[in-house]
Amino acid sequence: MKMRRASTGDVPAIQRLYGELDGHHAEILPDVFRPSPGDARPDALVRERIIDPDSACFVAEEGGRVVAFLSMKRSSHPAYPMFRPREFAVIEDAVVEKPRRGRGIGRGLFEAAVAWARELGLEHVQTTVWHANAGARDFYRRLGFDPLTERLEISLRDWPAPEQPRAAPAGEGPICRPSAPRPTSSLPPATRPGPRRSPS
């Protein structure tokens, strides 16, 4: 198995692998993705990722056939006052042909990508994985990735759902719920029981 930087001559093979990647997402998230005939990305975009000095695309080749690829780019936090200045690498896409998974090809591509990031002086690598893509999440966790953020979604077709009373987990912020009416007492003020005191 040969790991190398992609060239513009690899665009058709990368398009084929993009088609497999997109087909997988359409299977696990049919409400979000759909199968797309033809090229999965514009050729110009794939070429740009190959030749851009702030991007890198790596392929795995077996018997003259490209069987996997990984694309990565240099990125940074937005220039907002709340962020500390920080540059890092971002894995944008990665896929291994299904029959060749589980053979360490993905890890080999990741190691090549890490070497490129270190050449740029970067100290961190990030990526984004759809929650339904359990195989990809497990792969990155085995490499040592830790969760950094969590994006949530709610379907308004099913909201509001019947409210289920629950206690707020530790560390959770306040939960907004309609206030329950205060119970009233029929006793006159003088006969109402006072607040209980804890025994000392």
N, C-alpha and C positions, 0 to 999 in steps of 0.2 A: 504494500500500500504506500503510495507516494503522496505526501502533503506538499503543496506548493501555492504560491500566489497565483491568483487567477489572471488570465490575459483576456483581451477583448475577443479572442477566438473561442473562449469558453461560454460566450453569451447564450448560444442555443442550448447547451447542456444545463446552464443555470436556469434558463427559462423552463426547461423540463422539470427540474427539481422544484422550482417555485410552484409549478402546477401540482406536484405531489403534496407540497406543503399546504397549499390552499385547499386541496381536496380533503386533506386530513381535518383542517379547521371546519370545513363545511359539514363533515360528518359529526364532529363533536359539538358544534355550535350552529345548527342549521338556521336559527333565528337571526344570526349575525352574518354568516358567510353563505355564499352560494357557489357551486361549481361554475367556472368560467372557461369557455372554450378559447382556444388560441393562446397567444402569449399572455402570461400572468402579469407581467410588468412591461412598461415601455422599454424597448431596447436601449434607448438613450439613457434611461435611469440606471439600468444595469451597467452600462459602459461607464457612466459617471462614477458609480461606486467602485469600479475597478481602477480607474485612473486618478481619482481625486487623492491628493497627498494626505488629506485628513481622514481618509477612509481606507479600508483594506478588505479584500475579498480573498478567501482561501478555499481551495478545492482539494478533495481527496480523489486520487486517480488510481484505478485498478485495471490492469490489462488494457490501458489506453482509454478507458471509459471513466468519465467524471461521475462519481457515485455519491458525492456529498459536497456541500459548500457551507461557508459561514461568512457573513458580512458584518463588518464592525466600523464604527466611526468614532472620532474624537468629539467630545461634547463638554459642556460646562454648565454650571448653574446660571440662571438668568441674573442680570446685573441689578438685582433688587437689594435694598439695604439689609433685608433679613437674612440673605444668604452669605455665607463665607465664600470667598473666591475659591473655586475648586474645579479642576479639570479631571475628566475620567473618560474611559472608553465605554461605548454602548454596543452590545451585540444586537443588531437589528433583525437578522434572519439567520436561521441555521436549520439544515435538514440533511438527513442521511436516508438513502433509499431504503425502503422498508425491509427487503430481504437481507440487507447488510447491517441492520441495527444490532446492538449488543456485542459488537466486535471491537470496541474501543475507537472507532473512527471519529465519533463526535469529540471524544476527549483529545484525540490527536489534533483536530482542528482547533480546539480551544487552546491547547498548548501553543500552537503556532500564533494564534491571536494574542495570547498573553505576551509572547516574545515581542511582537510588534508594539503592543501598548507600552512595554517597558522601554523600548527604544525611544519612544516619544517622551519618556519621563513620567508616564502616568502611573498612578498607584492603585487605582480602583477600576473595576469592570462592573457595569450594570447591564441588566436586560429586563424585558417585560414578558411575562408569560400569562396567557389566559388561564384562569383558574380551572376550567374544565380540562385543560391539557395536562393531565396528571403525569404522563410520561415525561414531558418536558420539565415539569416542576421537580420531579424526582431526580432527573438527570442533573439539573443545576444545583440542587441541594447536595447531591453526592460530590460535586466539584467543590463545595464549600460556600456556595451563595447563601446569604441570609435575606429574609424579607426586609424590604426597606420602606415600602408604602403599600397601601391596600385601596383599590378602587372598587366602589360598591355601586350597585344598580338596583333599582326597584321598578317593577312593572306597574304602571298606573292602571292597567286593566284589572289588577287584583287589589288595588288599594282604595280605601282603607280595609285592611283585614280585620276580622273580629279581634278585639283587644284581649290579650292574655296577660293577666297580672304576673309580674315577675320582679324580682329584686335586681337592682343594678349591680353588675359585676364589679369587682374591685377595680378602681382606676377609671371607671366609666363616668362620663360627665352627666349632668342632670338630664333626666328624661322628662319631656313635656307631656303631661297628660291632663285631661280635664279635672278640675278640682271636685272632689266629692262634697256634697252639702254637709255642713256641720250638723251633728245631731242636736236637737233641742230638748230641753227638759221641761216637764210640766210642774216641777217642784218650785215653790217660791224661793227667792234668793237666799233666805236665811236657812233653808233646810237642805240646800244643795251640798253634796259632799265636796270637801276641799281637795286640793291636789295631794296625792300620796307622796310620802317622803320615804326615801330609801333608808333602811336601818343603818345606823352608824356603826 
